[in-house]
Amino acid sequence: MGGIEDSEPPLKRVKGSLGESKTSAENLSLTESLACPLGDVMARPLTSQGDGETIGSKGVIKRSEFIKIITKALYSLGYDKSGALLEEESGIPLHSSVVNLFMQQVMDGNWDESVATLHKIGLSDEKAVKSASFLILEQKFIELLRMDKLSTALNTLRNEIVPLQINMSRVHELAVCIISPSKSVILGLSGVDNEVAKSRSEFLTKLQKLLPPSILIPEKRLEHLVERAIDVQRDSCAFHNTLDSDLSLYSDHQCGRNQIPSQTLQVRVNSGWLLFTPDFLHGPLQLLSCLIGYKRHYSLGIFSE
């Protein structure tokens, strides 16, 4: 009635429509796959257990600790941007805001403020708090000596360090430095202004050893864990005969029987009838075979792969 009549049966039209929709969907899926960056295709979320607080097949690795250790490793290797990005993307900061403030105060030489912040970190061990406070005030004392502010250094020693009532032998050594500045060199307390930043960085590493690892993650913690894993695999390898330089992180280590030395390099044989009794040594790439002979006769063989 005034419209354009369809020349195809209804059923054929429906099938055609479904076919076109399917083709369009496939094309769209292909287009999205091509547009997707390779990194997104290769990246896969870590396997989580339970509520996502742990990762790994056994559920014994805490997700937050795992991420913090990786972040620490990135910063230690000099990848500051990557470390900061991981903190932002994961939502798991390497340190709390209080700890960050404390570390910054130490690096800036704000000793009194850093001691006050130390008490806000949440240390339950009072002995650890005193020991850390002693180190901070000692560093303050040392830098005052370097600036020839003997009077202020003496006040720090008398009114701040001594009242802690710990490590009194060290207190006496510091007191001697005021009476005889030459002693500072002997005690390793001397320095120049351009070494201040390095000195404070080294001091922060020393201070870190007094604080729980949950507050300040130890340096090279990831490297330590990986080395421990390699040591365990090497020690449990029944036929271990591989140089350390050949070990790889890409796969678990396991030497096969085919790596047992089998090629004769040298044989020493004395006259007489011999009974061969091999003995395996743990040196790499070689096997020493002690051959026990009749009476005093003997033979010695050295084998290699």
C-alpha contacts under 8 A as a table, 3 or more apart, distances in Angstrom:
res1	aa1	res2	aa2	distance
6	D	9	P	7.71
8	E	12	K	6.59
8	E	13	R	6.55
9	P	12	K	5.50
9	P	13	R	6.44
10	P	13	R	5.07
10	P	14	V	6.32
11	L	14	V	5.18
11	L	15	K	6.34
12	K	15	K	5.15
12	K	16	G	6.12
13	R	16	G	5.10
13	R	17	S	6.19
14	V	17	S	5.09
14	V	18	L	6.25
15	K	18	L	5.15
15	K	19	G	6.14
16	G	19	G	5.08
16	G	20	E	6.19
17	S	20	E	5.17
17	S	21	S	6.22
18	L	21	S	5.08
18	L	22	K	6.17
19	G	22	K	5.16
19	G	23	T	6.20
20	E	23	T	5.11
20	E	24	S	6.11
21	S	24	S	5.07
21	S	25	A	6.13
22	K	25	A	5.09
22	K	26	E	6.24
23	T	26	E	5.15
23	T	27	N	6.17
24	S	27	N	5.08
24	S	28	L	6.08
25	A	28	L	5.06
25	A	29	S	6.15
26	E	29	S	5.08
26	E	30	L	6.16
27	N	30	L	5.09
27	N	31	T	6.07
28	L	31	T	5.04
28	L	32	E	6.18
29	S	32	E	5.17
29	S	33	S	6.21
30	L	33	S	5.08
30	L	34	L	6.24
31	T	34	L	5.20
31	T	35	A	6.14
32	E	35	A	5.02
32	E	36	C	6.06
33	S	36	C	5.17
34	L	37	P	7.76
36	C	40	D	6.68
36	C	41	V	7.18
37	P	40	D	5.42
37	P	41	V	6.74
38	L	41	V	5.11
38	L	42	M	6.22
39	G	42	M	5.18
39	G	43	A	5.80
40	D	43	A	5.24
40	D	44	R	7.95
41	V	44	R	7.74
46	L	55	I	6.59
46	L	56	G	7.45
47	T	55	I	5.63
47	T	56	G	5.74
47	T	57	S	7.12
48	S	51	D	7.66
48	S	52	G	5.07
48	S	53	E	7.39
48	S	54	T	5.86
48	S	55	I	4.33
48	S	56	G	6.29
48	S	57	S	7.80
48	S	59	G	7.38
49	Q	52	G	5.58
49	Q	53	E	7.28
49	Q	54	T	5.67
49	Q	55	I	5.83
49	Q	56	G	7.24
49	Q	57	S	7.51
49	Q	58	K	7.98
49	Q	59	G	5.58
50	G	53	E	7.20
50	G	54	T	7.29
51	D	54	T	7.66
52	G	55	I	6.97
52	G	63	R	7.51
53	E	62	K	6.01
53	E	63	R	5.41
53	E	64	S	7.32
54	T	59	G	5.35
54	T	60	V	6.43
54	T	61	I	5.34
54	T	62	K	4.38
54	T	63	R	4.81
55	I	58	K	7.77
55	I	59	G	5.40
55	I	60	V	7.10
55	I	61	I	5.47
55	I	62	K	6.40
55	I	63	R	5.73
56	G	59	G	5.28
56	G	60	V	7.10
56	G	61	I	6.44
58	K	61	I	7.94
59	G	62	K	7.75
61	I	65	E	7.69
61	I	66	F	6.89
62	K	65	E	5.42
62	K	66	F	6.17
63	R	66	F	5.13
63	R	67	I	6.24
64	S	67	I	5.27
64	S	68	K	6.12
64	S	92	I	6.59
65	E	68	K	5.08
65	E	69	I	6.16
66	F	69	I	5.34
66	F	70	I	6.43
67	I	70	I	5.15
67	I	71	T	6.11
67	I	90	S	7.94
67	I	92	I	7.45
68	K	71	T	4.95
68	K	72	K	6.06
68	K	92	I	7.27
68	K	93	P	7.30
68	K	94	L	5.31
69	I	72	K	5.04
69	I	73	A	6.21
69	I	217	I	7.33
69	I	221	R	6.83
69	I	222	L	6.17
70	I	73	A	5.05
70	I	74	L	6.27
70	I	222	L	6.98
71	T	74	L	5.12
71	T	75	Y	6.40
71	T	83	G	5.04
71	T	84	A	7.86
71	T	86	L	6.69
71	T	87	E	7.16
71	T	94	L	6.75
72	K	75	Y	5.26
72	K	76	S	6.14
72	K	83	G	7.36
72	K	94	L	7.10
72	K	217	I	7.42
72	K	219	E	7.81
73	A	76	S	4.99
73	A	77	L	6.12
73	A	220	K	6.63
73	A	221	R	7.59
73	A	222	L	6.41
74	L	77	L	5.19
74	L	78	G	6.39
74	L	79	Y	5.10
74	L	80	D	6.68
74	L	82	S	6.77
74	L	83	G	5.34
75	Y	78	G	5.11
75	Y	79	Y	5.30
75	Y	80	D	5.05
75	Y	82	S	7.99
75	Y	83	G	5.74
76	S	79	Y	7.43
76	S	219	E	7.66
76	S	220	K	7.45
79	Y	82	S	5.39
79	Y	83	G	6.19
80	D	83	G	5.05
80	D	84	A	6.12
81	K	84	A	5.18
81	K	85	L	6.05
82	S	85	L	5.01
82	S	86	L	6.13
83	G	86	L	5.18
83	G	87	E	6.36
84	A	87	E	5.12
84	A	88	E	6.26
85	L	88	E	5.05
85	L	89	E	5.96
86	L	89	E	5.14
86	L	90	S	5.80
87	E	90	S	5.47
87	E	91	G	5.71
87	E	92	I	5.37
87	E	93	P	5.09
87	E	94	L	6.82
88	E	91	G	5.25
88	E	92	I	7.21
88	E	93	P	7.48
93	P	96	S	6.72
95	H	98	V	7.99
95	H	99	V	5.92
95	H	100	N	6.16
95	H	215	I	7.03
95	H	216	L	7.27
96	S	99	V	5.25
96	S	100	N	6.26
97	S	100	N	5.07
97	S	101	L	6.15
98	V	101	L	5.09
98	V	102	F	6.18
98	V	117	T	7.25
98	V	120	K	7.37
98	V	121	I	6.24
99	V	102	F	4.93
99	V	103	M	6.17
99	V	121	I	6.52
99	V	215	I	7.39
100	N	103	M	5.20
100	N	104	Q	6.18
101	L	104	Q	5.16
101	L	105	Q	6.15
101	L	117	T	7.76
102	F	105	Q	5.18
102	F	106	V	6.35
102	F	114	S	5.46
102	F	117	T	5.89
102	F	118	L	6.73
103	M	106	V	5.16
103	M	107	M	6.31
103	M	114	S	7.89
103	M	204	L	7.57
104	Q	107	M	5.10
104	Q	108	D	6.07
105	Q	108	D	5.05
105	Q	109	G	6.07
105	Q	110	N	5.03
105	Q	111	W	6.96
105	Q	113	E	6.86
105	Q	114	S	5.47
106	V	109	G	5.11
106	V	110	N	6.01
106	V	111	W	6.38
106	V	114	S	6.12
106	V	200	R	7.17
106	V	204	L	7.28
107	M	110	N	7.80
107	M	197	A	7.24
107	M	200	R	5.80
107	M	201	S	6.88
107	M	204	L	7.81
109	G	140	K	7.62
109	G	200	R	7.93
110	N	113	E	5.57
110	N	114	S	6.13
111	W	114	S	5.04
111	W	115	V	6.26
111	W	136	I	6.53
111	W	137	L	6.87
111	W	140	K	6.29
112	D	115	V	5.28
112	D	116	A	6.45
113	E	116	A	5.10
113	E	117	T	6.18
114	S	117	T	4.98
114	S	118	L	5.99
114	S	136	I	7.91
115	V	118	L	5.02
115	V	119	H	6.89
115	V	133	S	6.00
115	V	136	I	7.12
116	A	119	H	5.65
116	A	120	K	7.14
117	T	120	K	5.10
117	T	121	I	6.64
118	L	121	I	5.47
118	L	129	V	7.35
118	L	133	S	7.78
119	H	122	G	6.70
119	H	123	L	7.14
119	H	129	V	7.20
120	K	123	L	7.85
123	L	126	E	7.26
123	L	128	A	7.63
123	L	129	V	6.84
125	D	128	A	5.34
125	D	129	V	6.53
126	E	129	V	5.00
126	E	130	K	6.29
127	K	130	K	5.17
127	K	131	S	6.15
128	A	131	S	5.07
128	A	132	A	6.04
128	A	210	L	6.28
128	A	211	L	7.01
129	V	132	A	5.22
129	V	133	S	6.05
130	K	133	S	5.01
130	K	134	F	6.05
130	K	164	L	6.73
130	K	166	I	7.84
131	S	134	F	5.07
131	S	135	L	6.41
131	S	166	I	7.68
131	S	210	L	7.37
132	A	135	L	5.18
132	A	136	I	6.30
132	A	207	L	6.45
132	A	210	L	6.42
132	A	211	L	7.81
133	S	136	I	5.11
133	S	137	L	6.15
134	F	137	L	5.26
134	F	138	E	5.96
134	F	161	I	6.29
134	F	164	L	7.29
134	F	166	I	7.93
135	L	138	E	4.99
135	L	139	Q	6.19
135	L	207	L	7.04
136	I	139	Q	5.18
136	I	140	K	6.33
137	L	140	K	4.84
137	L	141	F	6.11
137	L	156	T	7.45
137	L	160	E	7.25
137	L	161	I	6.40
138	E	141	F	4.94
138	E	142	I	6.17
138	E	161	I	7.37
139	Q	142	I	5.03
139	Q	143	E	6.26
139	Q	203	F	7.79
140	K	143	E	5.34
140	K	144	L	6.26
140	K	153	A	7.98
141	F	144	L	5.17
141	F	145	L	6.35
141	F	153	A	5.19
141	F	156	T	6.47
141	F	157	L	7.04
142	I	145	L	5.15
142	I	146	R	6.36
142	I	153	A	7.84
142	I	189	L	6.19
142	I	190	S	7.82
143	E	146	R	4.95
143	E	147	M	6.40
144	L	147	M	5.13
144	L	148	D	6.30
144	L	149	K	5.25
144	L	150	L	6.94
144	L	152	T	7.04
144	L	153	A	5.53
145	L	148	D	4.89
145	L	149	K	5.74
145	L	150	L	5.97
145	L	153	A	6.38
145	L	178	I	7.86
146	R	149	K	7.63
146	R	190	S	6.62
146	R	191	G	6.62
146	R	192	V	7.09
146	R	193	D	7.97
149	K	152	T	5.58
149	K	153	A	6.15
150	L	153	A	4.98
150	L	154	L	6.06
150	L	178	I	6.66
151	S	154	L	5.12
151	S	155	N	6.36
152	T	155	N	5.09
152	T	156	T	6.24
153	A	156	T	5.07
153	A	157	L	6.26
154	L	157	L	5.06
154	L	158	R	6.14
154	L	175	A	7.87
154	L	178	I	7.31
155	N	158	R	5.12
155	N	159	N	5.70
155	N	160	E	7.59
156	T	159	N	5.50
156	T	160	E	5.17
156	T	161	I	6.42
157	L	160	E	5.81
157	L	161	I	4.91
157	L	162	V	6.08
157	L	171	V	7.71
157	L	174	L	7.94
157	L	175	A	7.57
158	R	161	I	6.29
158	R	162	V	5.51
158	R	163	P	7.54
159	N	162	V	6.45
159	N	163	P	6.51
160	E	163	P	5.91
160	E	164	L	7.18
161	I	164	L	5.71
161	I	165	Q	7.74
161	I	171	V	7.60
162	V	165	Q	5.67
162	V	166	I	7.70
162	V	168	M	7.71
162	V	171	V	7.05
165	Q	168	M	6.77
167	N	170	R	5.52
167	N	171	V	6.59
168	M	171	V	4.77
168	M	172	H	6.34
169	S	172	H	5.25
169	S	173	E	6.53
170	R	173	E	5.00
170	R	174	L	6.30
171	V	174	L	5.12
171	V	175	A	6.24
172	H	175	A	5.01
172	H	176	V	6.35
173	E	176	V	5.22
173	E	177	C	6.72
173	E	187	L	7.97
174	L	177	C	5.23
174	L	178	I	7.12
175	A	178	I	5.50
175	A	179	I	6.87
176	V	179	I	5.16
176	V	180	S	5.89
176	V	181	P	7.77
176	V	183	K	6.99
177	C	180	S	5.05
177	C	181	P	4.85
177	C	182	S	7.11
177	C	183	K	5.34
177	C	184	S	5.45
178	I	181	P	5.74
180	S	183	K	5.75
180	S	184	S	7.86
181	P	184	S	5.53
181	P	185	V	7.94
182	S	185	V	5.85
182	S	186	I	7.29
183	K	186	I	5.07
183	K	187	L	6.25
184	S	187	L	5.16
184	S	188	G	6.03
184	S	189	L	4.84
184	S	190	S	5.45
185	V	188	G	5.03
185	V	189	L	5.84
185	V	190	S	5.18
186	I	189	L	7.65
191	G	195	E	6.63
191	G	196	V	7.93
192	V	195	E	5.60
192	V	196	V	7.14
193	D	196	V	5.49
194	N	197	A	7.26
195	E	198	K	5.34
195	E	199	S	5.92
196	V	199	S	5.00
196	V	200	R	6.11
197	A	200	R	5.24
197	A	201	S	6.19
198	K	201	S	5.09
198	K	202	E	6.18
199	S	202	E	5.20
199	S	203	F	6.03
200	R	203	F	4.80
200	R	204	L	6.06
201	S	204	L	5.12
201	S	205	T	6.47
202	E	205	T	5.14
202	E	206	K	6.32
203	F	206	K	4.97
203	F	207	L	6.02
204	L	207	L	4.90
204	L	208	Q	6.02
205	T	208	Q	5.09
205	T	209	K	6.99
205	T	219	E	7.98
206	K	209	K	5.69
206	K	210	L	7.66
207	L	210	L	5.64
207	L	211	L	7.15
208	Q	211	L	5.32
208	Q	216	L	6.32
208	Q	218	P	7.21
209	K	212	P	7.65
209	K	218	P	7.43
211	L	215	I	6.73
211	L	216	L	6.61
212	P	215	I	5.52
212	P	216	L	6.50
212	P	217	I	7.98
213	P	216	L	4.96
213	P	217	I	4.67
213	P	218	P	6.11
214	S	217	I	6.27
217	I	221	R	7.25
218	P	221	R	5.68
220	K	223	E	5.25
220	K	224	H	6.25
221	R	224	H	5.08
221	R	225	L	6.35
222	L	225	L	5.19
222	L	226	V	6.28
223	E	226	V	5.19
223	E	227	E	6.10
224	H	227	E	5.18
224	H	228	R	6.15
225	L	228	R	5.11
225	L	229	A	6.30
226	V	229	A	5.10
226	V	230	I	6.33
227	E	230	I	5.08
227	E	231	D	6.15
228	R	231	D	5.06
228	R	232	V	6.26
229	A	232	V	5.22
229	A	233	Q	6.37
230	I	233	Q	5.18
230	I	234	R	6.11
230	I	253	H	7.84
231	D	234	R	5.11
231	D	235	D	6.03
232	V	235	D	5.20
232	V	236	S	6.14
233	Q	236	S	5.24
233	Q	237	C	6.20
233	Q	252	D	7.18
233	Q	253	H	5.97
233	Q	254	Q	7.43
234	R	237	C	5.27
234	R	240	H	6.86
234	R	253	H	6.85
234	R	254	Q	7.72
235	D	238	A	7.98
237	C	240	H	5.15
237	C	253	H	7.55
237	C	254	Q	5.68
237	C	255	C	6.47
238	A	255	C	7.47
239	F	254	Q	7.85
239	F	255	C	5.48
239	F	256	G	6.42
239	F	257	R	6.53
239	F	259	Q	7.51
239	F	260	I	6.96
240	H	254	Q	7.31
240	H	255	C	5.40
240	H	282	H	7.78
240	H	284	P	7.89
241	N	255	C	6.72
241	N	259	Q	6.60
241	N	260	I	7.08
241	N	282	H	7.52
241	N	283	G	7.32
241	N	284	P	4.87
241	N	285	L	5.84
242	T	246	D	6.57
242	T	247	L	7.45
242	T	255	C	7.41
242	T	284	P	6.06
242	T	285	L	7.16
243	L	246	D	5.42
243	L	247	L	7.08
243	L	284	P	6.56
244	D	247	L	5.39
247	L	253	H	7.02
248	S	251	S	6.37
248	S	252	D	7.83
248	S	253	H	7.59
249	L	252	D	7.26
255	C	259	Q	6.56
256	G	259	Q	5.64
256	G	260	I	7.70
257	R	260	I	5.59
259	Q	305	E	6.63
260	I	285	L	7.79
260	I	287	L	7.78
260	I	304	S	7.94
260	I	305	E	6.60
261	P	285	L	6.35
261	P	286	Q	5.70
261	P	287	L	5.76
261	P	303	F	5.61
261	P	304	S	4.23
261	P	305	E	4.05
262	S	303	F	5.64
262	S	304	S	5.60
262	S	305	E	5.40
263	Q	303	F	5.13
263	Q	304	S	4.94
263	Q	305	E	5.57
264	T	267	V	7.47
264	T	301	G	7.17
264	T	302	I	6.17
264	T	303	F	4.44
264	T	304	S	6.42
265	L	301	G	7.59
265	L	302	I	5.66
265	L	303	F	5.39
265	L	304	S	6.64
266	Q	301	G	5.77
266	Q	302	I	5.45
266	Q	303	F	7.31
267	V	299	S	7.16
267	V	300	L	5.71
267	V	301	G	4.44
267	V	302	I	6.65
268	R	299	S	5.32
268	R	300	L	5.08
268	R	301	G	6.42
269	V	298	Y	6.29
269	V	299	S	4.28
269	V	300	L	6.61
270	N	297	H	5.55
270	N	298	Y	5.53
270	N	299	S	6.03
271	S	297	H	6.34
271	S	298	Y	7.95
272	G	293	G	7.45
272	G	294	Y	6.66
272	G	297	H	5.98
273	W	293	G	6.35
273	W	294	Y	5.70
273	W	297	H	7.51
274	L	291	L	7.36
274	L	292	I	6.53
274	L	293	G	4.10
274	L	294	Y	5.72
274	L	297	H	7.14
274	L	298	Y	6.71
274	L	299	S	7.39
275	L	291	L	6.52
275	L	292	I	5.55
275	L	293	G	5.17
275	L	294	Y	7.08
276	F	290	C	7.48
276	F	291	L	4.60
276	F	292	I	5.93
276	F	293	G	7.35
277	T	289	S	7.13
277	T	290	C	6.18
277	T	291	L	5.11
277	T	292	I	6.26
278	P	288	L	7.58
278	P	289	S	4.50
278	P	290	C	5.53
278	P	291	L	6.47
279	D	287	L	7.80
279	D	288	L	6.51
279	D	289	S	5.15
279	D	290	C	5.91
280	F	287	L	5.84
280	F	288	L	6.36
280	F	289	S	6.94
281	L	286	Q	7.79
281	L	287	L	5.85
281	L	288	L	6.30
282	H	287	L	7.92
283	G	286	Q	6.24
283	G	287	L	7.45
285	L	304	S	5.86
285	L	305	E	6.25
286	Q	302	I	7.11
286	Q	303	F	5.75
286	Q	304	S	4.64
286	Q	305	E	7.06
287	L	302	I	5.96
287	L	303	F	5.11
287	L	304	S	6.28
288	L	300	L	7.77
288	L	301	G	6.20
288	L	302	I	4.81
288	L	303	F	6.39
289	S	300	L	6.15
289	S	301	G	5.15
289	S	302	I	6.16
289	S	303	F	7.62
290	C	299	S	7.02
290	C	300	L	5.46
290	C	301	G	6.88
291	L	298	Y	6.01
291	L	299	S	4.96
291	L	300	L	5.65
291	L	301	G	7.57
292	I	297	H	7.50
292	I	298	Y	5.40
292	I	299	S	6.76
293	G	296	R	6.60
293	G	297	H	4.78
293	G	298	Y	4.52
293	G	299	S	6.97
294	Y	297	H	5.45
294	Y	298	Y	7.37
